[in-house]
């Protein structure tokens, strides 16, 4: 049986100045219940790259809009977003293409990595 097709998209967020290494340590492993919520929402893969204070998220999802709506309504994801918020610059989320892989920076998190 083949896996359902996925769509790959990117978006960028920005870290608050001086919080780069704190964010990397915090985000090194996500909680198991968040991993489960993301997978249940149709996320097949998620990687985060950092270059300076810029984060590039590369997401593979079965249905982007369903994923977004499901995660926005999920209490586990909402709690995670509250925990991550202090690391981010205000109004940091933007949409769009982030550029070639080399311009994304260093890989700091991959959904395939162990959870906590």
C-alpha positions as CSV (number, residue, x, y, z in Angstrom):
1,X,0.0,0.0,0.0
2,X,1.4,3.4,-0.9
3,X,1.4,6.4,1.3
4,X,-1.0,9.3,0.4
5,X,0.6,12.1,-1.6
6,X,2.1,15.0,0.4
7,X,2.5,18.7,-0.3
8,X,5.7,20.4,0.7
9,X,5.6,24.0,1.7
10,X,7.8,26.5,3.7
11,X,7.2,29.4,6.0
12,X,9.5,31.5,8.1
13,X,9.5,32.7,11.7
14,X,12.0,34.9,13.5
15,X,13.6,34.4,16.8
16,X,13.9,37.2,19.4
17,X,17.5,38.5,19.4
18,X,19.7,36.6,21.9
19,X,17.3,33.6,22.1
20,X,18.8,31.5,19.3
21,X,20.6,28.9,21.4
22,X,17.9,28.8,24.1
23,X,15.4,28.0,21.3
24,X,17.6,25.3,19.9
25,X,18.0,23.6,23.3
26,X,14.3,23.9,24.0
27,X,13.2,22.6,20.6
28,X,15.8,19.8,20.3
29,X,13.1,17.2,21.1
30,X,9.4,17.9,21.1
31,X,6.9,16.3,23.5
32,X,5.6,12.9,22.3
33,X,1.9,14.1,22.5
34,X,2.7,17.0,20.1
35,X,4.4,14.6,17.7
36,X,1.3,12.5,17.8
37,X,-1.0,15.5,17.3
38,X,1.0,16.6,14.3
39,X,1.0,13.2,12.7
40,X,-2.8,12.9,13.3
41,X,-3.2,16.2,11.5
42,X,-1.5,14.8,8.5
43,X,2.1,16.0,8.9
44,X,4.4,13.6,7.2
45,X,7.6,15.6,7.9
46,X,8.8,18.9,9.4
47,X,12.3,20.3,9.5
48,X,13.4,23.6,11.0
49,X,16.6,25.4,9.8
50,X,18.2,28.4,11.5
51,X,20.3,31.2,10.0
52,X,20.9,33.9,12.6
53,X,17.5,34.7,14.0
54,X,15.6,33.5,10.9
55,X,13.9,30.1,11.1
56,X,12.7,28.3,8.0
57,X,10.1,25.6,8.4
58,X,9.9,23.0,5.7
59,X,6.7,21.0,6.1
60,X,5.4,17.9,4.3
61,X,1.6,17.4,4.8
62,X,-1.1,15.3,3.3
63,X,-3.5,18.3,3.2
64,X,-2.1,21.7,4.2
65,X,-5.4,23.4,5.0
66,X,-6.7,20.4,7.0
67,X,-3.4,20.3,8.9
68,X,-3.5,24.0,9.7
69,X,-7.1,23.8,10.9
70,X,-6.6,20.7,12.9
71,X,-3.5,22.0,14.7
72,X,-5.0,25.4,15.4
73,X,-7.9,23.6,17.2
74,X,-5.7,21.1,19.0
75,X,-5.1,21.9,22.7
76,X,-1.7,20.1,22.7
77,X,-0.5,22.3,19.8
78,X,-1.9,25.4,21.4
79,X,0.0,24.7,24.6
80,X,3.2,24.1,22.7
81,X,2.7,27.4,20.8
82,X,2.4,29.2,24.2
83,X,5.7,27.6,25.3
84,X,7.5,28.5,22.1
85,X,6.2,32.1,22.0
86,X,8.8,33.7,24.4
87,X,11.6,32.6,22.0
88,X,10.0,34.3,18.9
89,X,10.1,37.9,17.8
90,X,6.6,39.6,17.9
91,X,4.7,39.2,14.6
92,X,7.4,36.9,13.3
93,X,5.3,34.5,11.3
94,X,5.3,35.1,7.5
95,X,4.5,32.9,4.5
96,X,6.4,32.3,1.4
97,X,9.4,30.6,-0.1
98,X,12.5,30.7,2.0
99,X,15.1,30.1,-0.7
100,X,17.5,27.2,-1.6
101,X,18.5,24.8,1.1
102,X,21.9,26.4,1.6
103,X,20.2,29.8,2.3
104,X,18.1,28.2,5.0
105,X,20.9,27.7,7.4
106,X,21.6,24.8,9.7
107,X,19.2,22.1,10.4
108,X,18.2,22.4,14.1
109,X,15.2,20.1,14.3
110,X,13.7,17.2,12.2
111,X,10.4,15.5,13.0
112,X,12.1,12.2,12.6
113,X,14.3,12.9,15.7
114,X,13.4,11.4,19.1
115,X,10.6,13.0,21.2
116,X,10.6,13.7,24.9
